[in-house]
Amino acid sequence: MSPTDLSTSKGSAPDPGLQIKASKQSGWQRFIKQIDIQLMVLPALCFVFVFSYIPMYGVLTAFQDYSLFKGFFASDWVGFKHFAAFFKSPDFERVLRNTLVISFLKLLISFPAPILLALMLNEVGNKYFKSLVQTLSYLPHFLSWVIVSGFVISMLSVDNGSINIILEKLNLIEEPLNFLSMPEYFWSILITTNVWKEIGFASIVYLAAIAGIDPHLYEAAAMDGASRFKQIFLITLPCIMPVVIIFMILAIGNIMNAGFEDILLLSKDKIVWSVSDVIDTYVLRVGIENHRYSYAAAVGLFKSVVSIILLTLANAIARRSGNSLW
């Protein structure tokens, strides 16, 4: 009998040092056994390190008067000058309002849309019709925003736009409307386009979660007299709720990311900038195009800090339900 067994048989606790050493050895052994899988992760880790962690030193530009001629290390240090300039800017309130409104509209409409689609597809009995709907709803995701925006601009154009033609045929308008030059319609067009493009692909995760639900739960509910509608609320939704909560946390963390490509391509007319200009487009136009690199870095850093705070708060709230990212 080993000394460890003797100490255990006498009722004393085993040596913590031996336990830690054993756990480390077992962890290393598991790593060696999974070396082929670990090597598959290595390229992704290198990609994240090179393109996400190494460039982090660039955030110091937000605290400098960066000059291309002086370089990163020789530029003058100005502290929070650019942050104060952004907060005092007449554009601050407009840009922040547009960012929050568009993000909340996407959260309110675009977030539950794929859940609803997944629930509806799950109730479809004809597998051929179900596959057809899935394919048609997935396809827009693989189109670039350049193609999608061109499609939307063509549909809404004043000259031979299908939407204007239909509205004129129905006698709903007397003359064609330039929808993309009317600020009151921009948010509706943006959110509708976003839902159409992403609803199918986003529903894949929810369909996978629904497929993992034990079918015996539905059989038991049916025997108790629960209708299909009740089964959705009593079984399906509670079972996929952990997945919904995880995606909700990520969506809240991305509230400051209202969008970039979709907004940039659909808001070419300056008339709609009053409702379309968000933080990302503002950084491009004011910071990059006007060569105010430090100012752009400060605005981007402000957005990132707020996103981290929102993500942390959302995760802390979700942890009370037993589902969180960390």
Secondary structure, DSSP 4 states (H G I P E B T S, - for coil): --HHHHHHHTTPPPPHHHHHHHHHHHHHHHHHHTHHHHHHHHHHHHHHIIIIIGGGGGGGGGGEEEETTTEEEEEEE-TTHHHHHHHHSTTHHHHHHHHHHHHHHIIIIITHHHHHHHHHHHT---HHHHHHHHHHHHGGGGS-HHHHHHHHHHHH-TTT-HHHHHHHHTTS-SS---GGG-HHHHHHHHHHHHHHHHHHHHHHHHHHHHHTS-HHHHHHHHHTT--HHHHIIIIIHHHHHHHHHHHHHHHHHTTT---SHHHHHH--SGGGHHHH--HHHHIIIIIITTT-HHHHHHHHHHHHHHHHHHHHHHHHHHHTTT----
